[in-house]
Amino acid sequence: MKGKATSFDIAHLTGVSQSTVSRALRGSPLVSEETRQRIKAAADQLNYKVDKNASNLRSQHSGTIALLLFEDPTADDSHINPFFLSMLGSITRACAQRGYDLLISFQQFSYDWHADYADTKKADGIILLGYGDYLAYMDKLQKLAAQGTRTVRWGAVLPDQPDVSIGCDNFQGGHAVAAHFIEQGCRRIAFLGDASSHYPEFFERYRGYVAALREAGLMADATLQVDAAESTEQAGYAAMQTLLERNAPFDAVFAASDLIAIGAMGALTARGIKVPEQVAVAGFDDIPMARFLNPPLTTVLQDTKLAGETLVDNLLRLIRNEPVETSLLPVKLVVRRSSQR
């Protein structure tokens, strides 16, 4: 046979209509298994390849998922929070396993990226990672929801939110860290991280920490909480300096992220304060660097493999117009030497 094989060639070889060939190759339940296998054998014999672009054009699906990353301040040129790097790998693998391409881009607030992806049909749906100030970000989420864009976000699970989100149990993670410090004999436990609705994930970690203190008969001291809205080493270093300048005694520090914890440990070391002998320290996220610090950092593990798969699977359900619910994923406290007194 000269030229590229077509579905009409398969139809001629198998004695069925071209529409039956198309339905069989799409996996339609309207075609019997016997006929499907006969058509597949003929397609293999003719070395027929499905034209994915043409198929997507007919079905009005791009076969692509967009992953939009919020630009984070970083010490290098990546502008990606290290926590999201492992999740990025998980999302990429999950898309490939499910037959979808992945389009990765930064979220640029200088233009309406939400309208761009919906109007140009670049992607069938969008996964959002990171968002900075949640209250400022709400407008984008509401516009996405209003225009019917299929969107799943990694982030805090909140009442009356306009989108579907998948997040970890930040409250339980914060509770586990504070309870661990209390078991170690700590009583003056500081918190470094924004504790407001502007940064709801940090706020949930703070609320869990406060609950654990209360259960132990302890009160959260406002002088031991210092804002660190950005999840960076620099923000952690500056927050720890502020805490030290208050001259309020403390014997443990719960940082709202590993990067903040790393910066805080640097500031403690610069003051000659030993970790964990004088001050126990814990973070949140379990980024790869955490286990290689000196001392290795106690932290809260978020399962990025499960998170990536859940984000992709829930977005695909939305694309298929199936019901999807916002959900929380479990966390696990990983105890290392930085918190062991």
N, C-alpha and C positions, 0 to 999 in steps of 0.2 A: 504494500500500500504506500502510495506517495503522499507526502505531506503529513500534517499532524492529524491524528485520529480525533474524531468528534463523537458526540453522543449519538448522532445519526448512524455512524458506522457500527456502533455497539448495537443499536436497535435493529439494523439490518442483519447482523450476525446472529442475534438471539431471537429474532422474530417477534419482537414486542415494539410498542410505540416509543418514540423519542421521549414523550412525557413520562412514560413508565421508567425509562432509564434514568431520567433526572430525579424522579422521586426515589428510586432505589439508591442512587448514589448519595442522596441527602439523608438516607436513613428513615424515610417515611414509613410509618406503620401500615400504610395502605397497600404496600407491596409485600407479597408473601416471602417467607424466608427462602423458599426454593428458587423463586424468580430472582430474588436479590443476589443469591450466591451465583446463579447462572450469569447475571449481568456483571458481577464483580469479576468472575473468571474471564469473561470476554474483554472487560476493560484491561485486565492484566495482560491478556494475550496481545492486545493492540497497543500496550504501553500508554494507555490513556491517562492523562493527568487532569484533575479537576481544576478549572480556572477559578481560583479563589476570589479574585477581584470581580469577575463577572457574576459569580454566585452571590457575593455580598451586595453588589449593585442591585440585583433583582430582589433580594430580601430586605434591602434598606438597612443592612447592618455592615459596619466596617470591619468586624472581626478584630477590633482593637480596643484596648482599655487604656485610658490616660491616667498616669500617676503624676499628680502635681505636688511638688515638694515646696514647703515654705522655706525661704532663705533664712538660715540661722547665722548669727555672727560666730565665726570660727577662727582658730589661730592660723589655719591654712587657707587655701583658695577654694576648698570644696563647698563651703557655705551649707554643709549638711551636718546636722547633729549626728555624732557617731552612733547613737542609739538607732537611728533610722537606716543606717547602712546595712545592718543584718536583716532588718525587715524588708529593705529593698531587694535583697537577694531572695528572700522567701517569696515575695510577691512575683518576682520575675519567674521563678521556677513554677509557681502555681499557675501562672498564665500560660506558660509553655505546655504544662501537663494538660491543660484544659483547651488547648488549641487556639489560644488568643495571643495576638501580638501586644506588646506593651510600649506605649509612648510616654517617655519621661520628660518632664519639664519643670522649671521653677514657676511658682505662683508669683506673677508680677502684679503689684498693686497699682502700677501706673496705667493699666488698661483693664478693660472688663474681660478677663480671661474666661469667666464663667459663660459669657455670651459667645465668645469666640469658639469654644469647643462645641457648644450646642448648635450654633448656626452653620458651621462648616462641616458638621458630621465627621470630624476627625476621629471621634471615638464613640463607642456605644454607651460608655459610662465613665465616671471619674472616681478615682480614689484620692483622697486628700490626706496628706501627712503634714502635721504641724500647722499652727495658725497664729502664734504670737498672742496678742491681747484678744481674748475671745469676744469681749463685748464689741470691740471695733470690727471684728471679723464677721459678726452676726449678719451684717447687711449683705455680704456676699452669699452666705448660706441661704438666706431668705430669698434672694434673687434666683439662685439655682433651683430651689424648691418651687418657686412660683412658675418658672418656665418648664417644669417637668423634667429637668435633667436628672438622670439616674446617677446618684452620688452616694458614696459611703465614705465616712470619715473616721480616721483613727483619732480618738480623743475622749474627752470626758463625756460621760453619759448623764444628761441633765433632763429635768422635766420640761416639757413643752418645747424641746429643741426642734428646729425645722427640718432636720435631716436624719438619716440613719447613721448611727455611730457605733463603732466597736472600740471598747476601751478595756483597760485592766482595772482590777479592783484596787484603786488607789487608797481608799479608806482602809481596807484590810492591810495593805502594805505599810501604811503609816502606823497603824496600830501595832503591827508585828515588830517594827523597829523599836518603838518606844517601850513595848513590853520586854523586848530583849535587853535593852539598856537597864530597865528596872531590875530584871533578874540578875544583872551584873553588879547591882548595888548602886547604880547611878540615881541621883535624885534631882539634880539641877540640869535638865536636858534642854539644850537650845535647839531652835529650828531656824534654818537658813532657807528662805524661799518666800515668794509672795503668798500671802494668805488672804486672798480676796477673790471675788467672782471674775476678775479680769483674767486670772490664770487658774481655772477650775480644777485642773489635775493637781497642781501644787496645793490648792486649797483643800481638796479631799485628803491628801496625804497629811496635811496639818490637822484636819479634823480627826483623823484616825489617831494621830499622836496625842491630841488633847484627850480623846476618849480613854486611851490607855492610861494616861496620867490620872484621870479622874477615878478610874477603876482601882487604882493603887492608892487612892487617898491623897493624891498630889494635885496641885493647881498649876496650870500653865502661867508662867510669868511673862508679861508683855515685854519686859526688858530683855528677855532671851529669844525674842523673835526678831529677825532682821530680814527685810525684803531683799530678794535676789531674783528679779523677774526673768532675766536672761539665764539660760542654762549654759553657762560658760565658766571656765576656770577663773577668768578675770572677775566675774561677778561674785564667785565664791570667795576669792581672795579679799575683795573689797568688803563683802558682808562680814567676814571674820574680823577684819580690822575694825569695823564699826562695833562689833560685839565686844572686842577686847577693850576698846576705848571707853565703853560704858562701865567698866570695872565691876560688873556684876558677876559673881562667882558662878561657874558652870563646870560640870564634870563629863558632859557628853554633848555631841553635836549631831543632829539629824539634818542632813542636807537634802533638799528636795530633788536633787539629781546627782549622779556620780560626778559630773563635771564641776558642779558647785562644791561637792565634797573634796575633790582634788585641789581646787583652789583654796579651800578652807584649810586643808592639811598643809599646804605651802605656807600660808600665813602663820599657822601655829609653829611650824618648824622655824620660820624666820624669827619668831619671838623666843625660841629655845624651849617651847612647850612640847613634851614628848607625847606621841600617840602610839599606843593607847594608855600608857602608864599614868599620864596626868589627865588626858582628855580622850574619851572614846569617840570614834567617828563612824558614821554610816551614811550611805548614799541611797540612790534609787536608780534602777535601770539595768545594772550589771553589764555595762559596756565592756568589751574585751580588755581594755586597759586596767580595769578595776583589780583583776587578779594579779597583775604584775607590779603594782605599786609596792612601796616599802613604808609601812606594812601593807599587805594586801587588804583591800577595802571590803568591809561588810556592806551588803547592798540587798536590794529587792529585785529578784529576777522577773522580768516580763518575757513570756514565751513568744519570741518574735516569729518563730516558724508557724506556730498556731495562729498568731495574729495575722500574718500575711495570707495564709490559706483562708482564714475566716473572712477577711476583707474581700478577697477575690470571689469566693463562693457566694457571699451575700450580694455583691454587685451583680454577678451573673443571674442570681434569682430576680433581682430588680429588672434586669434587661429582659428576662423571660416573663415579666409581669407576675411573678410569684410573690407571696407575702414574705416580708422580712422584718425582723424585730431587732431593735437595738439590744446589745448584750455586753455583759462584763466577763472578762476572762480572768481566771485565777492567777495569783502571784505566789512567789515563794521567797522566803527570807534565806539569804545565803550568808552564813556567818563566817567571817575571816578574822584575821588577827587585829584589825584596826579597832575592833569593839570589845575585845576580850581582856578583861581587867585581871 
